[in-house]
Amino acid sequence: MTEVSPPLRILVSACVSRRREGGVAAVIYNIGEELKARGHSVTYLFLEDLCGGADLGRFHELIFAHRLCQHISRHRGDFSIVNLHAPAGFLYGLRRKFGHKNLPPCVMTLHGLEERRVHVMSREARKGRAWNFALKNRLWHRFYTFPRFRWSIRTADGAHACCRDTWNVLQLKYGLDAETTAYIPHGVASRFFISRTYDSKRPLKLLYAGTWLDQRGIFYLREALPRLISKLPGFTMTFAGCGCPPEQVREFFGPELSQAIEIVPVVPSQEMQELFSTHDIFLFPSLLEGLPCVLLEAMASGMPVVTTETCGMPDIIEDGFTGLLIPPADAPAIERAVLKLAGSQELRRNLGGAAQQSMKRYTWERSAALLESLFFRVIEKNSQTRT
């Protein structure tokens, strides 16, 4: 007879807003709902839950980590396991590592590498293409941010990452056990799998969706778009979900591009598939990421995508088959990729169709099953070390 594992009581926490419109919170909710469907109970703790609406300044992550550690310690009997998104769990990990072994085991989630962030943004700062990575902020990152991430990793009982480079570094640099370290890519909801026509009669509509950040390659978009105007008459570039005033985006690109740019500051989660359906090419030249959910969603909608060959993007895109991969920080490469797609309706159809088909393998149900398996391995190993 097959032994049935008992349902887990899981706490999932990250120092982010509980809003579902993309990012870490969306990942947590989507996997959490699937874990509940598998019979487990899931409790969420977000920034508002432990810190309210107060403005806690630059140390809000430290305050959140302290309150999270206290909360779990007070309610230790309520949870079988805790899943803490780095760096929120570093104080809890330290407490558990040094003397409080009766606390629930911790699985750490790491969305991307801080080592890559420092490397990339230091390079961009030297080019004058980074807003907040001068010497003062680099020192802040080195002596405040880095240690919290490192201790989150080193004190965890298990870990998972959404892209392979992060997964490899967790084992090769930080020495985490292969048995309790997992690569778990994100999923994509079925509502994004829409029907699409690849019409070449009207001017092309390009789409960028994501927060307005220098690390998203926006300086290289600003360099590439003026050259595309003369070659693609009537094309438009939509910036959606930027989370900043439209005037800020327009000022960044200047009057030359004003007629070609459309801005949608906020897009409710349930309206994203409609946004994808009304655009032709998804353009996401990010310099560093984990694995952006918006990229998977655009591919599921049948959009041909152009993105950079870094972080989690090569994990899901085969260049020339399910999308186009370009070097990071390369404006001419952006221009060439867009022109290549603009000149071939057949290529757009082939890439978009293959992308949509490939995304059928990336379900939240599968992500939850992999995470569930990791939870059970960590719990078993933890019980063995305590006996």
Long-range contacts (C-beta under 8 A, 24 or more apart in sequence): 5-376, 7-39, 7-40, 7-41, 8-35, 8-40, 8-41, 8-80, 8-81, 8-372, 8-375, 8-376, 8-379, 9-40, 9-41, 9-43, 9-78, 9-79, 9-80, 9-81, 10-35, 10-40, 10-41, 10-42, 10-43, 10-79, 10-80, 10-81, 10-82, 10-83, 10-375, 11-42, 11-43, 11-45, 11-72, 11-78, 11-79, 11-81, 11-82, 11-83, 11-104, 12-42, 12-43, 12-44, 12-45, 12-82, 12-83, 12-84, 12-85, 13-44, 13-45, 13-46, 13-68, 13-82, 13-83, 13-84, 13-85, 13-88, 13-89, 14-46, 14-84, 14-85, 14-88, 14-109, 15-46, 15-47, 15-60, 15-61, 15-64, 15-65, 15-85, 15-87, 15-88, 16-46, 16-47, 16-85, 17-46, 17-47, 17-48, 18-44, 18-46, 18-47, 18-48, 18-49, 20-269, 21-241, 21-266, 21-267, 21-268, 21-269, 22-210, 22-241, 22-269, 22-293, 22-294, 23-211, 23-293, 24-85, 24-111, 26-269, 26-293, 27-162, 27-186, 27-293, 28-85, 30-186, 30-187, 30-189, 30-364, 30-367, 31-187, 31-364, 31-367, 31-368, 31-371, 33-364, 34-364, 34-365, 34-367, 34-368, 34-369, 35-368, 35-371, 35-372, 37-365, 37-368, 38-368, 38-369, 38-372, 40-372, 43-78, 43-79, 45-71, 61-87, 61-88, 61-148, 62-148, 64-88, 65-89, 65-90, 65-91, 65-92, 65-148, 66-91, 68-92, 69-95, 72-103, 72-104, 73-100, 73-103, 76-102, 76-103, 76-104, 79-104, 80-104, 80-375, 80-379, 81-105, 81-106, 81-107, 81-375, 81-378, 81-379, 82-106, 82-107, 83-107, 83-108, 83-109, 83-371, 83-375, 84-108, 84-109, 84-152, 84-156, 85-109, 85-110, 85-111, 86-110, 86-111, 86-148, 86-149, 86-152, 86-153, 87-145, 87-148, 87-149, 87-151, 87-152, 88-152, 89-152, 89-155, 89-156, 90-147, 90-148, 90-149, 90-150, 90-151, 90-152, 90-155, 92-155, 93-151, 93-152, 93-154, 93-155, 93-156, 94-151, 94-155, 96-155, 97-155, 101-386, 105-157, 105-158, 105-378, 105-379, 105-382, 106-155, 106-156, 106-157, 106-158, 107-156, 107-157, 107-158, 107-159, 107-160, 107-371, 107-374, 107-375, 107-378, 108-152, 108-153, 108-156, 108-158, 108-159, 108-160, 109-159, 109-160, 109-161, 110-149, 110-152, 110-153, 110-159, 110-160, 110-161, 110-166, 110-170, 110-290, 111-161, 111-162, 111-166, 111-290, 111-291, 112-163, 112-166, 112-288, 112-289, 112-290, 112-311, 113-165, 113-166, 113-169, 114-141, 114-145, 114-146, 114-149, 115-169, 116-165, 116-288, 116-311, 117-141, 117-215, 117-288, 118-142, 118-146, 120-215, 120-287, 120-288, 120-328, 121-214, 121-215, 121-287, 121-288, 123-329, 124-214, 124-215, 124-219, 124-287, 124-329, 129-214, 129-219, 130-214, 130-215, 131-214, 132-214, 150-174, 157-378, 157-381, 157-382, 158-182, 158-374, 158-375, 158-377, 158-378, 158-381, 160-184, 160-370, 160-371, 160-374, 161-290, 162-186, 162-290, 162-291, 162-312, 163-289, 163-290, 163-291, 163-311, 163-312, 163-315, 164-312, 164-315, 165-311, 165-312, 166-290, 166-312, 177-381, 179-377, 179-381, 180-374, 180-377, 180-378, 180-381, 182-370, 182-371, 182-373, 182-374, 184-367, 184-370, 184-371, 184-374, 185-291, 185-312, 185-315, 185-316, 185-362, 185-367, 186-291, 186-293, 186-296, 186-362, 186-364, 186-367, 187-296, 187-362, 187-363, 187-364, 187-365, 187-366, 187-367, 188-293, 188-296, 188-297, 188-299, 188-300, 188-359, 188-362, 188-363, 188-364, 189-297, 189-364, 191-273, 192-272, 192-273, 192-276, 192-297, 192-300, 192-301, 192-359, 193-300, 193-301, 193-356, 193-359, 193-360, 194-273, 194-276, 194-277, 194-301, 194-302, 195-302, 196-277, 196-301, 196-302, 196-303, 196-352, 196-356, 198-280, 198-345, 198-348, 198-349, 198-352, 199-345, 200-345, 202-234, 203-232, 203-233, 203-234, 203-235, 203-236, 204-232, 204-235, 204-236, 204-280, 204-281, 204-341, 204-342, 205-235, 205-236, 205-238, 205-278, 205-279, 205-280, 205-281, 206-235, 206-236, 206-237, 206-238, 206-279, 206-280, 206-281, 206-282, 206-283, 206-338, 207-237, 207-238, 207-240, 207-275, 207-276, 207-279, 207-280, 207-281, 207-282, 207-283, 207-298, 207-303, 208-237, 208-238, 208-239, 208-240, 208-282, 208-283, 208-284, 209-239, 209-240, 209-241, 209-267, 209-272, 209-275, 209-282, 209-284, 209-294, 209-298, 210-241, 210-242, 210-284, 210-286, 210-292, 210-294, 211-241, 211-242, 211-243, 212-239, 212-242, 212-243, 212-244, 212-248, 212-249, 215-286, 215-287, 215-288, 216-284, 216-285, 216-286, 216-287, 217-284, 217-285, 217-286, 217-287, 217-308, 217-328, 217-329, 218-252, 220-285, 220-329, 220-330, 220-331, 220-334, 221-283, 221-285, 221-331, 221-334, 222-252, 222-253, 223-331, 224-331, 224-332, 224-334, 224-335, 224-338, 225-253, 225-257, 225-260, 226-256, 226-257, 227-335, 228-335, 228-338, 228-339, 229-256, 229-257, 229-260, 231-339, 232-338, 232-339, 232-342, 235-260, 235-342, 236-260, 236-261, 236-262, 237-261, 237-262, 237-283, 238-262, 238-263, 238-264, 238-275, 238-279, 239-263, 239-264, 240-264, 240-267, 240-275, 241-265, 241-266, 241-267, 241-294, 272-297, 273-297, 273-301, 276-301, 276-303, 277-301, 279-303, 280-304, 280-348, 281-305, 281-306, 281-338, 281-341, 281-342, 281-348, 282-306, 282-307, 283-307, 283-334, 283-338, 284-308, 285-326, 285-328, 285-334, 286-310, 286-311, 286-313, 286-328, 287-328, 287-329, 288-328, 289-313, 291-315, 291-316, 296-359, 296-362, 299-323, 299-355, 299-356, 299-358, 299-359, 300-355, 300-356, 300-359, 300-362, 301-356, 302-352, 302-353, 302-355, 302-356, 303-352, 303-355, 304-341, 304-347, 304-348, 304-351, 304-352, 304-355, 305-351, 305-355, 306-334, 306-337, 306-338, 306-341, 316-358, 316-362, 317-355, 318-358, 320-351, 321-351, 321-354, 322-351, 322-354, 322-355, 322-358, 323-351, 323-355, 324-351
